[in-house]
């Protein structure tokens, strides 16, 4: 199919600056625009033509609006917007409303965690009002979490489409699952990928090293990501400079040339989150793809995202429970390897682009056919 005959879709969202890791939104945007599922029928308007992530909010709003208006020369039929959160709604809301005014179909795609938490933040009344308006008047609502689908139906009368964060099939095939064999004396390698913060459980992971050291376990904790909480960053540095005996902390920060290779070099993925807004963490899907067993805390959507036998579930805020889970896996590598195989198989069955993205493709087609009241956007 020629480029001119393809359906034009603006794919928008927060895109990471060049260099280092690509954040959650950047990875989702990249996977959508690179997937072969769309190559014959959809032309995504380049991200650089739409929404940058650099600069302060006023600058970003002005540039975003200018670039969106410029994108009209491509005659897009749809604006597919991966919604951010908090202050970002001040720029996202006007663009989506302008798209509606210009006759462009709008897709409100919630990738900022669980919607139920987002709409109950007391300090964000204006943003919540904007989000509620978008949910009521968007042409389609896409959700990263299953439990948000009935929530949308009950509260807004909208049929939400559940589409989890997907992995490109070619990435899945090229990534060798982690080699969980462990030689005598080799440290157990733990890895965390995500935001460096209290609510993601980073201090809990670090404190567990003190307990593991007293147990005589050799452990490496690898951290990848970034954060703004000064006390957490200071704590990471303190442990990286002087970890408890027999343990070590490696802070890779944002500069990770190949995140998948780093994940595949580990034994266990750890994320003891206590964030009330936790939705579908991209890092969890990537750890599952790498064939890792996991140690996770529980949250609202966890059982929809991770098979129970693919992780040891611990209470949040509990470094002792985390240390015990690490020791459990350390003493039973057969169970660890089995958990890794289960997780990788779960990704293959549920999270590949070949499984998830046909839902997007079907939605795009039905939107431009003006059947917005007829198509059913239900989870498969």
PyMOL commands that set and color helices and strands:
alter all, ss='L'
color gray80, all
select helices_A, chain A and resi 3-5+24-34+36-38+47-49+57-74+86-101+115-118+125-137+147-156+169-174+202-214+230-241+259-264+282-289+302-305+308-310+319-331+333-350+353-368
alter helices_A, ss='H'
color red, helices_A
select strands_A, chain A and resi 7-12+42-45+78-83+105-110+140-143+161-162+188-195+219-226+247-253+268-271+293-297+311-314
alter strands_A, ss='S'
color yellow, strands_A
deselect
rebuild
show_as cartoon
